Amino acid sequence: MSGLSHASTSSASSRKAASKLIRWVKFNFVGGVGIGVQFAALFVLKSVLNFDYLFATAVAVEAAVVHNFVWHEQFTWADRVQSSWRYSIPRFLRFNATTGAVSIIGNMALMKVLVGQGHMNYLVANAIAIALCSIANFLVSEEWVFEE
């Protein structure tokens, strides 16, 4: 490989890494707002409406998943997205089947262990569950849901 082509390959790799880092920051910003959506929904469903904590968790996670999808499509992966119902609906179904499933299954399982068996406060347990699911969700979104 010539020095020039090696330099251009290295430069392209650096740009790709920087792009992924920026996307990770955007992903976490959107996710942070989504955490607010999830916590608010969970609090209202569990503490105000007295739903079972597992049912409340599932509904709150889905509310956050829908919120996050809309913002990821318009902000995090806006450079990869053609905004139209024709493309957005199949992408939403992929997002919900992957990150939604990881989030709901992961949150439900962790809440069952941390709250149901460990008697941890449900909001603290929810924060732990969200953190543990976020890396898997970013990777699935980056590589499959919002693929280039």
Sequence and secondary structure as in RCSB ss.txt:
>XXXX:A:sequence
MSGLSHASTSSASSRKAASKLIRWVKFNFVGGVGIGVQFAALFVLKSVLNFDYLFATAVAVEAAVVHNFVWHEQF
TWADRVQSSWRYSIPRFLRFNATTGAVSIIGNMALMKVLVGQGHMNYLVANAIAIALCSIANFLVSEEWVFEE
>XXXX:A:secstr
  HHHHHHHHHHHHHHHHHHHHHHHHHHHHHHHHHHHHHHHHHIIIIIS   HHHHHHHHHHHHHHHHHHHIIII
ITGGG   SHHHHHHHHHHHIIIIIHHHHHHHHHHHIIIIIIT   HHHHHHHHHHHHHHHHHHHIIIIIT  
